[in-house]
Amino acid sequence: MSNKAAAPLFALVAVLSWGAMFPIAAHAIPRVEPFHLTALRYGIASLLFVALLWRAEGLVKLRPDGRALRLWVLGTLGFAGFNLLSYIGLEHTGPRNAALIVPTMPLITAIVRWARDGIRPAAATIGATVVALTGVVLVISHGDLATLGEGGVGFGSLLVLAGVFCWVLYT
């Protein structure tokens, strides 16, 4: 299968992986504390990816070359910040609310780039983000917008939003 033919499959895997994250985590959190869940999830993945990098590129690619602090800060923001805050947020809100907040990433990214780099988001970017968020809201609410308030929007949702902001800064 060519890369071009595999692209939709890879996109589907990404969507299913991200989409399943909160319902799965919501079931795990009553049994596993968020810190341990984050450490387990990324500890195992880190070991696998370091082994893959080592095998594909050699030990030379594992040297930080004076960027250790930056790597630590970005890794902490992206992986610990996003996942730990999201998992702790799930202790205080439902997976529905978390799943509604995460798709704000493109819009938050556009706003951060505007604030940081002076790059104003294109109207198409804002329009596509609004359409995507509308779709997420309709799917999660099953078309009944009144059900959105049933998940306890509040502190937990703010933690998930903080996690999203960490991921945006990381990327």
Buried (B, 14 or more C-beta within 10 A) or exposed (E): EEEEEEEEEEEEEEEEEEBEBBBEBBEBBEEBBBEEBBBEBBEEEEEEEEEEEEEEEEEEEEEEEEEEEEEEEBBEBBBBBBBBBBBBBBBBBBBBBBBBBBBBBBBBBBBBBEEEEEEEBEEEBBEEBEEBBEEBBEEBBEEEEEEBEEBEBEEBBBBBBBBBBBBBBBE
